[in-house]
Amino acid sequence: METHSLLCDNDDGSDRLELFNLRDDVGESKNRAAENPELVRELNDLIDGFLRDTEAVVPVRNPAYDPNPAANNAKSKAAAADPLQGWKARSCEATVKDGIVTVTGKGAAPFLGMAVGKENGPATIQLRARCASGGQGRIEWLPSGVASNAANAKSVPFSLSGGDWQEVSVDVPAQGPLGIVRVHLPAQTQPVEIDWIQLKTGKKPRRWNF
């Protein structure tokens, strides 16, 4: 004897299918749906037909449901306290609204800077950005131990085309700790918007979704 159940229980709201052999598994401990795809499809079609014929009301997942309210509330408070998530705006004004950072230059070399500690190069810096007329930028890093001396900074250039959103990827050929990373932007005469920034080293990537 077998039983079949259908639950809208996946993270994307789709059906989670279950099939159990009640003769040998009264406690329903082993889901055999993956082993019997044809039977699952047949039983699922019967359920769909029954729901249509009876005009049954099928519950759907509440889009406002939060499975981890405490953790998400903590993240919201942290974002409110530091919307740039550790990045520092220099020679510019950086505001966050609806997940987008808008950088407006206030000096000749506007940038966002971050002390990345013991993250070692080589690395890749990626960002999703847009600006009206495009321009040149650069990824700059000041290795640990020389961060106070801007003359020792090293950099790799990148360019932004004007118009729509684009993803930029810059390889940083650093050896050893990166120290401080700076994202210089062509924001002297135009606002530059940033959706996210990602740092990839030998460790797990760090991503800032604003």
GUKE-107550 format. One record per residue: residue number from 1; residue in one letter; x, y, z of N, C-alpha, C, O, CB in turn. Coordinates in steps of 0.02 Angstrom, whole numbers, plus 50000, padded with zeros to 5 digits. Each point is the difference from the previous one (the first is absolute). Glycine has a CB too. Layout:
SITE_seq_type_n.px_n.py_n.pz_ca.px_ca.py_ca.pz_c.px_c.py_c.pz_o.px_o.py_o.pz_cb.px_cb.py_cb.pz
SITE_NUM_A_X_Y_Z_X_Y_Z_X_Y_Z_X_Y_Z_X_Y_Z
...
REM end
This chain:
SITE_seq_type_n.px_n.py_n.pz_ca.px_ca.py_ca.pz_c.px_c.py_c.pz_o.px_o.py_o.pz_cb.px_cb.py_cb.pz
SITE_1_M_50043_49941_50000_49957_50059_50000_50044_50062_50000_50049_50004_50038_49859_49934_50023
SITE_2_E_50075_50108_49897_50041_50061_49995_49956_50061_50010_49941_50000_49985_50139_49942_49938
SITE_3_T_49951_50110_50103_49966_50064_50007_50041_50054_49966_50061_49995_49996_49885_49968_50113
SITE_4_H_50020_50088_49867_50033_50052_49961_49977_50067_50028_49940_50009_50013_50067_49919_49882
SITE_5_S_50039_50118_50114_49981_50066_50024_50035_50053_49958_50054_49988_49972_49929_49969_50144
SITE_6_L_49986_50101_49880_50025_50056_49960_49998_50062_50043_49947_50018_50026_50013_49930_49865
SITE_7_L_50097_50083_50118_50004_50058_50043_50034_50058_49963_50051_49990_49968_49954_49936_50133
SITE_8_C_49966_50134_49904_50032_50059_49972_50051_50024_50051_49990_50051_50034_49907_49982_49897
SITE_9_D_50158_49930_50074_50044_50010_50057_50072_50014_49980_50042_50007_50044_49884_49920_50020
SITE_10_N_50090_50077_49872_50067_50018_49979_50011_50075_50008_49951_50038_50005_50051_49866_49914
SITE_11_D_50060_50117_50082_50015_50071_50010_49970_50044_49946_49983_50058_50013_50121_49909_50044
SITE_12_D_49889_50006_49882_49972_50040_49946_49924_49993_49995_49969_50025_49953_50138_49961_49986
SITE_13_G_49861_49980_50110_49928_49993_50000_49975_49942_49958_49939_49990_49996_50055_50130_50022
SITE_14_S_50050_49841_49951_49978_49944_49959_49983_49940_50045_50013_50001_50060_50059_50040_49844
SITE_15_D_49899_49907_50065_49978_49942_50038_50058_49957_50023_50047_49988_49962_49847_50013_49973
SITE_16_R_50102_49977_50126_50046_49948_50025_49961_49935_50002_49951_49994_50036_50117_50090_50033
SITE_17_L_49953_49866_49893_49964_49938_49992_50027_49946_50047_50060_49994_50010_49917_50036_49871
SITE_18_E_49976_49932_50149_50019_49947_50045_49962_49936_49982_49941_50003_49983_50084_50081_50109
SITE_19_L_50010_49860_49912_49970_49935_49986_50027_49950_50051_50060_49992_50007_49928_50034_49869
SITE_20_F_49965_49941_50160_50021_49954_50053_49967_49932_49990_49943_49995_49976_50072_50101_50103
SITE_21_N_50020_49851_49940_49974_49932_49999_49978_49984_50072_50040_49983_50042_50037_49982_49861
SITE_22_L_49857_50042_50109_49974_49991_50067_50000_49927_50024_49994_49988_50060_49936_50112_49920
SITE_23_R_50076_49854_49974_50003_49929_50021_50064_49986_50037_50000_49964_50051_49931_50004_49851
SITE_24_D_50125_50061_50074_50064_49986_50031_50027_50060_50040_50050_49993_50036_49973_49928_49872
SITE_25_D_49946_50137_50086_50026_50061_50031_49942_50040_50028_49982_50053_49974_50116_49949_49947
SITE_26_V_49873_49972_50134_49941_50033_50029_50018_50070_50026_49958_50045_49998_49995_49842_50034
SITE_27_G_50108_50121_49990_50020_50065_50027_50018_50051_49947_50019_50056_50016_50021_49884_50082
SITE_28_E_49954_50042_49837_50015_50045_49944_50069_50032_50009_50008_50061_49999_49869_49963_49987
SITE_29_S_50173_49933_50023_50068_50025_50010_50041_50006_49936_50050_50036_49998_49945_49912_50114
SITE_30_K_49983_50017_49834_50039_50001_49938_49956_50024_49943_49951_49966_49981_50123_49940_50060
SITE_31_N_49942_50150_49931_49964_50027_49943_50024_49966_49937_50059_50006_49982_49926_50106_50076
SITE_32_R_49971_49853_49907_50018_49962_49940_49980_50035_49935_49998_49969_49947_49991_49927_50121
SITE_33_A_49998_50169_49936_49977_50036_49940_50053_49999_49945_49983_49990_49942_49947_50082_50131
SITE_34_A_50133_49938_49946_50053_50002_49949_50010_49933_49966_50023_49997_49943_50032_50093_50123
SITE_35_E_49927_49855_49969_50010_49933_49972_49943_49979_49953_50007_49954_49961_50057_50017_50142
SITE_36_N_49879_50065_49901_49941_49980_49962_49970_50060_49964_49943_50019_50015_50034_49888_50067
SITE_37_P_50060_50124_49872_49976_50061_49968_49935_49991_49960_49958_50045_50000_50160_49992_49994
SITE_38_E_49873_49905_49973_49939_49990_49961_49939_49995_50045_49948_50029_49985_50119_49913_49927
SITE_39_L_49939_50021_50143_49945_49994_50047_49983_50067_50032_49942_50017_50009_50091_49864_50013
SITE_40_V_50019_50156_49995_49989_50066_50030_49963_50045_49951_49954_50036_50019_50150_49951_50050
SITE_41_R_49916_50011_49867_49968_50042_49949_49926_49980_49992_49957_50043_49995_50154_49971_49945
SITE_42_E_49876_49921_50060_49931_49975_49992_49957_50023_50059_49944_50025_49990_50098_49876_49945
SITE_43_L_49983_50090_50126_49962_50019_50059_49991_50076_50004_49948_50025_50021_50095_49873_50038
SITE_44_N_50009_50137_49920_49996_50073_50002_49948_50026_49951_49964_50048_50014_50156_49957_50019
SITE_45_D_49875_49963_49908_49949_50019_49951_49930_49987_50028_49954_50039_49988_50125_49935_49918
SITE_46_L_49913_49972_50131_49935_49985_50031_49981_50054_50051_49943_50022_50003_50077_49855_49980
SITE_47_I_50029_50144_50056_49987_50054_50048_49981_50064_49965_49953_50034_50019_50127_49913_50061
SITE_48_D_49959_50071_49868_49985_50061_49962_49929_49997_49971_49964_50050_50002_50158_49963_49970
SITE_49_G_49859_49929_50001_49933_49993_49971_49946_50007_50053_49949_50032_49988_50098_49894_49925
SITE_50_F_49964_50045_50146_49952_50006_50054_49991_50073_50022_49944_50023_50011_50086_49861_50027
SITE_51_L_50026_50152_49968_49996_50070_50021_49963_50042_49949_49962_50045_50018_50146_49941_50043
SITE_52_R_49902_49999_49874_49964_50037_49948_49925_49983_50002_49958_50045_49997_50146_49956_49932
SITE_53_D_49880_49935_50076_49930_49979_49998_49960_50027_50059_49941_50016_49993_50094_49881_49946
SITE_54_T_49996_50107_50118_49965_50023_50060_50007_50075_50011_49972_50027_50048_50046_49860_50002
SITE_55_E_50021_50147_49906_50012_50071_50007_50026_50016_50070_49981_50049_50032_49929_49976_49883
SITE_56_A_50135_49932_50107_50027_50007_50068_50045_50062_50004_50033_50020_49952_49962_49856_50064
SITE_57_V_50005_50155_50042_50044_50057_50013_50067_49972_50024_50004_49967_50052_49898_50110_49978
SITE_58_V_50151_49937_49932_50066_49974_50016_50040_50055_50035_50010_50053_49972_49987_49868_49929
SITE_59_P_50025_50066_50161_50039_50052_50036_50067_50012_49967_50031_49954_49973_49911_50013_50133
SITE_60_V_50082_50093_49897_50065_50018_49974_50041_50030_50057_49974_50022_50050_49980_49998_49834
SITE_61_R_50112_49979_50106_50044_50027_50052_49991_50075_50007_49994_50036_49950_50089_49872_50027
SITE_62_N_49916_50115_50085_49995_50072_50014_50066_50033_49979_50052_49984_50028_49867_49995_50069
SITE_63_P_50079_50067_49855_50063_50031_49977_50033_50042_50054_50060_50015_49995_49894_49987_49891
SITE_64_A_50008_50017_50166_50029_50040_50054_50029_49957_50056_50025_50026_50050_49894_50063_49922
SITE_65_Y_50076_49844_50021_50025_49956_50053_50075_50005_50006_50036_49998_49950_49868_49924_50031
SITE_66_D_50120_50085_50080_50071_50005_50014_50020_49941_50044_49982_49999_50059_50016_50128_49931
SITE_67_P_50039_49824_49982_50018_49941_50040_50050_50014_50055_50007_49959_50046_49970_49973_49854
SITE_68_N_50058_50124_50096_50051_50015_50051_49996_50074_50018_50046_50039_49984_50028_49869_49973
SITE_69_P_49872_50113_50077_49990_50072_50012_50054_50031_50043_50018_50058_49990_49862_49922_49999
SITE_70_A_50147_49983_50060_50050_50028_50045_50063_50019_49962_50027_50055_50008_49926_49877_50086
SITE_71_A_50072_50021_49864_50061_50013_49962_49990_50056_49949_50043_50044_49993_49991_49836_50022
SITE_72_N_49909_50119_49951_49987_50052_49950_49989_50068_50032_50018_50051_49971_49932_49862_49955
SITE_73_N_50022_50088_50134_49991_50063_50035_50068_50028_50020_50011_50061_49998_49876_49902_50043
SITE_74_A_50158_49992_49980_50067_50023_50018_50037_50029_49940_50035_50050_50005_49969_49863_50085
SITE_75_K_49986_50054_49851_50032_50026_49939_49972_50068_49982_50037_50044_49978_49981_49839_49982
SITE_76_S_49916_50126_50048_49969_50064_49984_50027_50055_50045_50012_50056_49977_49884_49883_49985
SITE_77_K_50112_50045_50102_50027_50050_50046_50072_50018_49983_50020_50058_50003_49904_49899_50086
SITE_78_A_50115_49991_49892_50070_50013_49982_50004_50043_49937_50041_50045_49995_49992_49846_50057
SITE_79_A_49923_50095_49899_50000_50039_49938_49979_50072_50014_50026_50046_49968_49947_49851_49967
SITE_80_A_49981_50113_50112_49978_50068_50016_50056_50038_50035_50008_50060_49989_49873_49900_50021
SITE_81_A_50158_50005_50032_50055_50032_50035_50058_50017_49954_50033_50052_50008_49933_49887_50095
SITE_82_D_50046_50018_49848_50056_50010_49953_49978_49978_49930_50016_49944_49980_50071_50039_50114
SITE_83_P_49877_50059_49870_49974_49979_49935_50054_49983_49949_49987_49964_49953_49916_50108_50070
SITE_84_L_50158_49953_49986_50055_49984_49955_50036_49936_50019_50047_49978_49966_49967_50144_50012
SITE_85_Q_49965_49847_50078_50026_49934_50021_50076_49999_50007_50033_49952_49980_49869_49996_49964
SITE_86_G_50125_50105_50084_50072_50002_50012_50039_50040_49950_50057_50020_50014_49930_49871_50038
SITE_87_W_49986_50121_49889_50034_50041_49951_49999_50073_50022_49951_50023_50029_50017_49896_49879
SITE_88_K_50086_50116_50078_50006_50070_50019_50001_50044_49937_50037_49985_49953_50024_49983_50153
SITE_89_A_49900_50084_49894_49998_50046_49943_50052_50055_50011_50000_50034_50051_49876_49942_49929
SITE_90_R_50166_50032_49971_50052_50052_50004_49997_50043_49937_49994_49975_49944_50080_49950_50127
SITE_91_S_49931_50140_49939_49994_50050_49946_49934_49992_49962_49996_50015_49941_50130_49987_50048
SITE_92_C_49824_49973_50046_49935_49990_49968_49946_49993_50053_50015_49992_50060_50040_49952_49841
SITE_93_E_49884_50059_50077_49942_49985_50042_49969_49936_49975_49987_49994_49940_49992_50130_50085
SITE_94_A_50008_49829_50019_49971_49936_49981_49937_49987_50040_50001_49997_50061_50113_49958_49909
SITE_95_T_49830_50039_49995_49936_49988_50032_49971_49934_49975_50010_49982_49942_49970_50142_50070
SITE_96_V_49984_49841_50032_49970_49936_49982_49924_50007_50002_49972_50023_50049_50128_49914_49998
SITE_97_K_49869_50042_49898_49927_50000_49996_49978_49942_49956_50024_49991_49944_49972_50135_50072
SITE_98_D_49958_49834_50010_49972_49942_49963_50055_49954_49975_49996_49974_49945_49907_50096_50022
SITE_99_G_50149_49920_50074_50053_49953_49982_50051_50026_49951_50041_49962_49974_49878_49952_50048
SITE_100_I_50081_50151_49964_50047_50030_49952_50039_50055_50034_49972_50043_50033_49952_49930_49871
SITE_101_V_50143_50025_50088_50043_50054_50025_50009_50051_49945_50021_49983_49944_50039_49938_50135
SITE_102_T_49924_50142_49936_50013_50054_49952_50059_50041_50025_49998_50029_50054_49879_49975_49912
SITE_103_V_50176_49997_49994_50062_50034_50018_50003_50066_49960_49999_49999_49939_50060_49891_50087
SITE_104_T_49947_50165_50010_50005_50066_49969_50067_50031_50021_50012_50010_50059_49862_50006_49939
SITE_105_G_50168_49999_49953_50066_50025_50015_50000_50068_50032_49961_50044_49981_50080_49891_49924
SITE_106_K_50004_50075_50144_50009_50064_50033_50073_50024_49994_50018_50052_50028_49888_49920_50051
SITE_107_G_50134_49989_49885_50070_50017_49993_50027_49970_49935_49962_49974_49959_50051_50031_50165
SITE_108_A_50053_50000_49868_50030_49978_49937_50005_49924_49994_50003_49974_49944_50061_50132_50055
SITE_109_A_49936_49858_50057_50010_49927_49997_49951_49965_50047_50020_49974_50052_50102_50042_49920
SITE_110_P_49814_49981_50010_49951_49968_50043_50008_49924_50000_50012_49969_49948_49909_50125_50030
SITE_111_F_50072_49875_50081_50006_49927_50003_49964_49974_50062_49985_50037_50047_50124_49967_49892
SITE_112_L_49877_49931_50059_49976_49962_50059_50057_49956_50023_50030_49964_49959_49849_50038_50001
SITE_113_G_50137_50000_50104_50056_49962_50026_49978_49950_50053_49952_50012_50037_50122_50084_49938
SITE_114_M_49962_49849_50030_49985_49947_50048_50065_49968_50024_50042_49982_49959_49846_49997_49986
SITE_115_A_50120_50015_50121_50056_49963_50028_49980_49926_50001_49955_49981_50038_50084_50119_50033
SITE_116_V_49994_49860_49888_49981_49930_49994_50044_49953_50042_49996_49939_49993_49963_50086_49892
SITE_117_G_50082_50004_50158_50036_49961_50048_50049_49950_49970_50044_50019_49960_49859_49995_50113
SITE_118_K_50088_49922_49945_50048_49949_49980_49980_49965_49934_50026_49946_49986_50001_50038_50134
SITE_119_E_49929_50046_49842_49984_49971_49934_50063_50005_49957_50028_50054_49992_49848_49978_50018
SITE_120_N_50145_49913_49962_50061_49998_49960_49986_50000_49925_49950_49971_49978_50105_49968_50115
SITE_121_G_49988_50093_49870_49997_49997_49928_50037_49939_49974_50033_49965_50038_49958_50159_49957
SITE_122_P_50005_49863_49940_49962_50040_49951_49925_49995_50013_49975_49953_50031_50116_50029_49885
SITE_123_A_49873_50068_50058_49929_50005_50013_49964_50026_49938_50032_50022_49952_49990_49998_50170
SITE_124_T_49913_49977_49881_49958_50030_49948_49947_50043_50033_49965_49978_50045_50055_49924_49877
SITE_125_I_49975_50159_50055_49947_50046_50023_49948_50005_49945_50017_50015_49942_50064_50051_50132
SITE_126_Q_49857_49922_49944_49945_50006_49952_49948_50049_50027_49990_50005_50061_50030_49877_49899
SITE_127_L_49948_50153_49996_49946_50045_50020_49950_50009_49943_50017_49992_49942_50061_50067_50137
SITE_128_R_49862_49957_49939_49947_50015_49952_49984_50074_50008_49979_50022_50053_49973_49859_49949
SITE_129_A_50058_50157_49944_49994_50073_50006_49972_50029_49936_49997_49967_49948_50098_50035_50132
SITE_130_R_49886_50061_49925_49980_50037_49940_50009_50075_50012_49996_50024_50057_49922_49885_49912
SITE_131_C_50093_50127_49977_50003_50072_50002_49980_50026_49932_50001_49963_49951_50091_50036_50137
SITE_132_A_49890_50065_49908_49970_50027_49940_50048_50002_49940_49982_49979_49945_49944_50089_50129
SITE_133_S_50134_49957_49937_50045_50011_49943_50062_49957_50002_50043_50007_49956_49914_50108_50039
SITE_134_G_50050_49841_50054_50058_49957_50003_50062_50036_50023_49999_50059_50016_49952_49875_49893
SITE_135_G_50104_50029_50094_50063_50030_50021_50048_49947_50025_49986_49940_49999_49954_50164_50030
SITE_136_Q_50117_49919_49994_50053_49956_50023_50001_49996_50076_49991_50050_50035_50076_49978_49863
SITE_137_G_49945_49912_50126_50009_49989_50072_50060_49956_50011_50036_49982_49953_49841_50031_50067
SITE_138_R_50134_49969_50043_50056_49955_50015_49988_49966_50067_49968_50028_50044_50111_50044_49889
SITE_139_I_49947_49868_50073_50002_49965_50064_50070_50010_50029_50050_49984_49968_49862_49930_49995
SITE_140_E_50090_50112_50096_50064_50016_50032_50006_49961_50065_49951_49989_50035_50049_50127_49914
SITE_141_W_50060_49862_50067_50011_49967_50064_50064_50024_50032_50050_50013_49966_49887_49887_49994
SITE_142_L_50061_50106_50106_50058_50021_50039_50018_49942_50046_49966_49989_50050_50002_50135_49945
SITE_143_P_50085_49840_49989_50017_49940_50038_50009_50015_50074_50020_50056_50019_50035_49898_49880
SITE_144_S_49931_49997_50143_50008_50008_50072_50071_50021_50016_50048_49973_49972_49863_49941_50048
SITE_145_G_50095_50134_50026_50066_50024_50019_50020_50063_49965_50044_50036_50023_49987_49848_49999
SITE_146_V_49937_50131_49921_50016_50062_49964_49937_50040_49987_50000_50047_49960_50098_49897_49986
SITE_147_A_49848_50038_50088_49935_50032_49987_50000_50074_50015_49960_50038_49972_49986_49854_50054
SITE_148_S_50099_50130_50018_50003_50071_50016_50036_50041_49946_49997_50062_50002_50001_49908_50118
SITE_149_N_50034_49997_49834_50038_50035_49948_49967_49990_49933_50008_49948_49968_50099_50038_50097
SITE_150_A_49855_50064_49912_49963_49993_49938_50046_49990_49940_49978_49974_49948_49933_50097_50101
SITE_151_A_50151_49949_49957_50047_49993_49944_50013_49926_49985_50022_49984_49944_50030_50125_50086
SITE_152_N_49935_49848_50017_50012_49928_49990_49938_49964_49974_50001_49939_49992_50083_50066_50099
SITE_153_A_49864_50032_49895_49939_49969_49974_50012_49972_49930_50036_50030_49960_49894_50048_50110
SITE_154_K_50038_49866_49916_50003_49970_49933_49929_49997_49973_49952_49997_50039_50152_49935_49990
SITE_155_S_49889_50068_49905_49932_50003_49973_49996_49966_49932_50050_49990_49965_49932_50116_50097
SITE_156_V_49956_49876_49920_49984_49972_49935_49940_50039_49973_49950_50008_50035_50094_49875_49996
SITE_157_P_49960_50143_49907_49945_50041_49974_49941_49958_49975_50007_49941_49985_50077_50144_49983
SITE_158_F_49858_49947_50029_49942_49971_49967_49959_50058_49970_50011_50058_50017_49986_49842_50063
SITE_159_S_49957_50083_49877_49959_50052_49969_49927_49982_50006_49981_49942_50000_50111_50085_49919
SITE_160_L_49867_50025_50086_49927_49992_50001_49972_50033_49937_50017_50057_49985_49980_49942_50142
SITE_161_S_49961_49965_49837_49966_50029_49942_49939_50037_50026_49971_49983_50051_50070_49925_49872
SITE_162_G_49939_50143_50040_49941_50038_50020_49936_49962_49986_49996_49963_49951_50067_50142_50029
SITE_163_G_49887_49904_50063_49935_49971_49986_49979_49949_50051_49994_50015_50059_50028_50004_49823
SITE_164_D_49966_49919_50095_49967_49950_50041_50049_49968_50050_50060_50012_49998_49861_49966_49907
SITE_165_W_50051_49980_50138_50040_49964_50049_50051_49955_49965_49986_49972_49947_49918_50031_50134
SITE_166_Q_50154_49991_49949_50051_49955_49974_50040_49971_50057_50007_50031_50053_49999_50034_49840
SITE_167_E_50020_49875_50096_50042_49968_50050_50073_50008_49981_50019_49987_49943_49889_49930_50083
SITE_168_V_50131_50105_50021_50072_50011_49990_50038_49949_50041_49984_49988_50059_49999_50136_49918
SITE_169_S_50068_49845_49994_50042_49952_50036_50072_50021_49991_50024_50007_49943_49892_49900_50040
SITE_170_V_50120_50102_50072_50069_50024_49998_50044_49951_50038_49989_49987_50060_49973_50134_49931
SITE_171_D_50088_49852_49976_50048_49956_50033_50053_50042_50035_50031_50045_49970_49949_49865_49944
SITE_172_V_50030_50076_50149_50048_50036_50041_50061_49955_50013_49994_49952_50038_49913_50117_50017
SITE_173_P_50149_49945_49913_50058_49955_50005_50042_50012_50063_50061_50003_49997_49942_49993_49879
SITE_174_A_49962_50010_50180_50036_50012_50063_50028_49936_50028_49974_49945_49988_49951_50152_50036
SITE_175_Q_50129_49908_50013_50030_49944_50035_49999_50016_50075_50022_50054_50021_50052_49916_49879
SITE_176_G_49900_49984_50139_49995_50013_50071_49937_50038_50018_49956_50009_49957_50167_49989_50050
SITE_177_P_49871_50027_50055_49940_50035_50023_49986_50062_49957_50045_50038_49983_49977_49921_50133
SITE_178_L_49914_50049_49869_49980_50057_49958_50001_50066_50039_50012_50053_49971_49917_49870_49961
SITE_179_G_50059_50073_50133_50000_50061_50041_49936_50040_49989_49946_49980_50023_50178_50023_49971
SITE_180_I_49880_50052_49971_49942_50043_49985_49986_49998_49925_50045_50008_49959_49982_50067_50139
SITE_181_V_49909_49914_49885_49978_49999_49931_49958_50062_49987_49956_50018_50040_50046_49855_49956
SITE_182_R_50012_50161_49949_49962_50060_49981_49970_49991_49930_50034_49979_49954_50041_50093_50119
SITE_183_V_49863_49944_49920_49966_49999_49936_49991_50073_49978_49955_50034_50022_49984_49856_50004
SITE_184_H_50107_50132_49929_49996_50068_49973_49949_50001_49944_50000_49956_49956_50121_50067_50076
SITE_185_L_49837_50028_49968_49943_50003_49953_50002_50065_49960_50024_50051_50026_49908_49878_50051
SITE_186_P_50043_50070_49861_49997_50060_49960_49941_50045_50021_49955_50014_49961_50097_49924_49943
SITE_187_A_49950_50083_50160_49943_50037_50028_50015_50074_50010_49964_50035_50035_50002_49860_50022
SITE_188_Q_50087_50130_49911_50017_50070_50009_49946_50046_49972_49986_50053_50029_50135_49916_49966
SITE_189_T_49849_50012_49949_49952_50044_49966_49931_49968_49992_49955_50031_49971_50140_50020_49969
SITE_190_Q_49896_49887_50086_49937_49966_49992_49991_49950_50057_50050_49972_50024_49955_50042_49850
SITE_191_P_49934_49973_50147_49990_49948_50051_50014_49931_49969_49986_49988_49941_49928_50084_50118
SITE_192_V_50112_49884_49981_50011_49930_49981_49960_49956_50048_50006_50008_50061_50110_50017_49891
SITE_193_E_49845_49930_50021_49960_49955_50042_50033_49931_50003_50027_49975_49951_49868_50088_50018
SITE_194_I_50103_49907_50091_50029_49933_50010_49947_49956_50031_49969_50017_50051_50147_50030_49963
SITE_195_D_49874_49895_49956_49952_49951_50025_50033_49955_50052_49972_49990_50054_49966_50012_49836
SITE_196_W_50121_49971_50094_50036_49957_50046_50075_50001_49984_50021_50019_49945_49877_49908_50069
SITE_197_I_50141_50052_50036_50073_49992_49992_50018_49931_50027_49972_49978_50051_50050_50148_49959
SITE_198_Q_50023_49840_49956_50022_49934_50023_50076_49994_49998_50032_50023_49953_49860_49927_50006
SITE_199_L_50136_50020_50093_50071_49987_50004_50011_49925_50000_49973_49964_50042_50047_50143_50022
SITE_200_K_50019_49869_49889_50015_49928_49995_50075_49990_50009_50041_50026_49963_49861_49955_49959
SITE_201_T_50115_49980_50130_50069_49980_50012_50001_49924_50005_49956_49967_49973_50073_50143_50087
SITE_202_G_50020_49863_49976_50001_49928_50010_49947_49976_50049_49985_49941_50004_50136_50061_49970
SITE_203_K_49851_50045_50064_49948_49984_50048_49931_50004_49966_49994_50013_49940_50079_50030_50155
SITE_204_K_49876_49947_49945_49932_50007_49976_49989_50073_49978_50020_50045_50037_49940_49861_50040
SITE_205_P_50009_50107_49865_49990_50069_49977_49962_50041_50050_49953_49977_50033_50049_49982_49850
SITE_206_R_50018_50104_50123_49963_50048_50041_49960_50045_49954_50028_50030_49953_50059_49966_50140
SITE_207_R_49849_50010_49920_49956_50039_49956_49960_50049_50042_49973_49983_50052_50019_49921_49866
SITE_208_W_50006_50157_50058_49962_50052_50032_49940_50017_49956_50008_50033_49949_50096_50013_50109
SITE_209_N_49837_49931_49961_49938_50017_49965_49967_50057_50038_49972_49991_50054_50014_49890_49903
SITE_210_F_50017_50178_50014_49976_50059_50036_49925_50006_50000_49973_50047_50029_50132_50008_49940
REM end
